[in-house]
């Protein structure tokens, strides 16, 4: 017996559906996969549904989103427009109906092939709840942001797992029964969930962590680093991830700079956060959650319209993130923060109140408990 789940004869089959629009959905799926494995479940599969089932549509939508993010600084943010135009739509609206039919054939084939007992959505695939209900399969949805969008709503979702009590209240207000919504937090990488959370930001080190993997930062990152490099005694660790074009440019421009270090893809992100005094990042749900768990004060520069802007607004309203809309404002906010160490302690206290670092454990244990209630056999 492990995680409070009684031992029985066989394992449930788990299918996790995700998408690679940004990295957050994939990271949440990987965290859940690892937790199921840790709890002894043998049949777990993660499927990037749009990429594998509809590669052309996936490529097209990825290009459209990337282009929108790059053009948003010129006022052509059609992704943001679409997000807000459809944010409050009902399930019966044409847009929502089209999302249900998209991918329905491929998903049904996948379910018939994998024969799952539970289907988990970390991306709002409208077809999944519809098909699962018709086939008698348990379906759960995990929201990976701090803001609600209508695309997540479906009457046939058995259980929602959300980041905050505020999100639960919003779902209930939109007609979801209270019993179907669990406040779990957002699943994050295992090294963050298992790390010691007492220390928080290392303000004495004056090392700032800058996340620059998003292609949208390419147009201003050099200027930003020039501005930040004038802050006295502040080291800048820049993580470019798979943004190889930007990494090459920064390597060339700041080679030999005593206080600017440029990195590519970094595996040991938890260690880098632990060594930092604050983080400048885009407002993706997973990165923000990892910063919360690390008690690392957050700075956000010009968040993209849509879920990132809503994530940023939520955390700013809770006093754990600072939003800047100009380089001058950003440098001023960071300079003031570094000059007043007491601010970090205040922010960390508020972050601690928001932390739900063991979301994967809670979600997986609850799903397995529900499997037992429904008479599925589990051997752990």
ZIKAZI-V697223 format. One record per residue. N is the residue number from 1. RES is the residue in one small letter. PHI is phi as a letter, one per 40 degrees, with the letter a starting at -180 (* if undefined). Layout:
n,res,phi
N,RES,PHI
N,RES,PHI
This chain:
n,res,phi
1,x,*
2,x,a
3,x,g
4,x,g
5,x,b
6,x,c
7,x,c
8,x,a
9,x,c
10,x,a
11,x,c
12,x,c
13,x,c
14,x,b
15,x,b
16,x,b
17,x,c
18,x,a
19,x,a
20,x,b
21,x,c
22,x,g
23,x,c
24,x,c
25,x,c
26,x,c
27,x,c
28,x,c
29,x,c
30,x,c
31,x,c
32,x,c
33,x,d
34,x,c
35,x,c
36,x,d
37,x,c
38,x,d
39,x,c
40,x,g
41,x,c
42,x,c
43,x,b
44,x,b
45,x,b
46,x,b
47,x,b
48,x,c
49,x,c
50,x,c
51,x,c
52,x,c
53,x,c
54,x,b
55,x,d
56,x,c
57,x,c
58,x,c
59,x,c
60,x,c
61,x,c
62,x,c
63,x,c
64,x,c
65,x,c
66,x,c
67,x,c
68,x,c
69,x,c
70,x,c
71,x,c
72,x,c
73,x,c
74,x,b
75,x,g
76,x,b
77,x,b
78,x,c
79,x,c
80,x,c
81,x,d
82,x,c
83,x,d
84,x,c
85,x,c
86,x,b
87,x,c
88,x,b
89,x,c
90,x,c
91,x,c
92,x,c
93,x,c
94,x,d
95,x,c
96,x,c
97,x,c
98,x,c
99,x,c
100,x,c
101,x,c
102,x,c
103,x,g
104,x,c
105,x,c
106,x,c
107,x,c
108,x,c
109,x,c
110,x,c
111,x,c
112,x,c
113,x,c
114,x,c
115,x,f
116,x,c
117,x,c
118,x,b
119,x,b
120,x,b
121,x,b
122,x,b
123,x,a
124,x,c
125,x,c
126,x,c
127,x,c
128,x,c
129,x,c
130,x,c
131,x,c
132,x,c
133,x,c
134,x,c
135,x,b
136,x,g
137,x,b
138,x,c
139,x,b
140,x,b
141,x,b
142,x,b
143,x,c
144,x,b
145,x,b
146,x,c
147,x,b
148,x,c
149,x,b
150,x,d
151,x,c
152,x,c
153,x,c
154,x,a
155,x,c
156,x,c
157,x,c
158,x,c
159,x,a
160,x,b
161,x,b
162,x,b
163,x,c
164,x,a
165,x,c
166,x,c
167,x,c
168,x,c
169,x,c
170,x,c
171,x,c
172,x,c
173,x,c
174,x,c
175,x,h
176,x,c
177,x,c
178,x,d
179,x,c
180,x,c
181,x,b
182,x,b
183,x,c
184,x,b
185,x,g
186,x,b
187,x,c
188,x,b
189,x,d
190,x,d
191,x,c
192,x,c
193,x,c
194,x,c
195,x,c
196,x,c
197,x,b
198,x,c
199,x,c
200,x,g
201,x,c
202,x,c
203,x,c
204,x,c
205,x,c
206,x,f
207,x,b
208,x,b
209,x,c
210,x,b
211,x,c
212,x,b
213,x,c
214,x,c
215,x,c
216,x,c
217,x,c
218,x,d
219,x,c
220,x,b
221,x,c
222,x,d
223,x,c
224,x,c
225,x,c
226,x,c
227,x,c
228,x,c
229,x,c
230,x,c
231,x,c
232,x,d
233,x,f
234,x,b
235,x,c
236,x,b
237,x,b
238,x,b
239,x,b
240,x,c
241,x,f
242,x,c
243,x,c
244,x,c
245,x,c
246,x,c
247,x,d
248,x,c
249,x,c
250,x,c
251,x,d
252,x,c
253,x,c
254,x,b
255,x,d
256,x,g
257,x,c
258,x,c
259,x,b
260,x,b
261,x,b
262,x,b
263,x,b
264,x,c
265,x,c
266,x,b
267,x,c
268,x,c
269,x,c
270,x,c
271,x,c
272,x,c
273,x,c
274,x,c
275,x,c
276,x,c
277,x,c
278,x,a
279,x,b
280,x,b
281,x,a
282,x,c
283,x,c
284,x,c
285,x,d
286,x,c
287,x,c
288,x,c
289,x,c
290,x,c
291,x,c
292,x,d
293,x,c
294,x,c
295,x,f
296,x,b
297,x,d
298,x,b
299,x,b
300,x,b
301,x,b
302,x,f
303,x,c
304,x,c
305,x,c
306,x,h
307,x,c
308,x,c
309,x,c
310,x,c
311,x,d
312,x,c
313,x,c
314,x,c
315,x,c
316,x,c
317,x,c
318,x,c
319,x,g
320,x,b
321,x,a
322,x,b
323,x,b
324,x,b
325,x,b
326,x,a
327,x,c
328,x,c
329,x,c
330,x,c
331,x,c
332,x,c
333,x,c
334,x,c
335,x,c
336,x,c
337,x,c
338,x,c
339,x,c
340,x,b
341,x,d
342,x,c
343,x,c
344,x,d
345,x,c
346,x,c
347,x,c
348,x,c
349,x,c
350,x,c
351,x,c
352,x,c
353,x,c
354,x,c
355,x,c
356,x,b
357,x,c
358,x,b
359,x,d
360,x,c
361,x,c
362,x,c
363,x,c
364,x,c
365,x,c
366,x,c
367,x,c
368,x,c
369,x,c
370,x,c
371,x,c
372,x,c
373,x,c
374,x,c
375,x,g
376,x,c
377,x,c
378,x,b
379,x,b
380,x,b
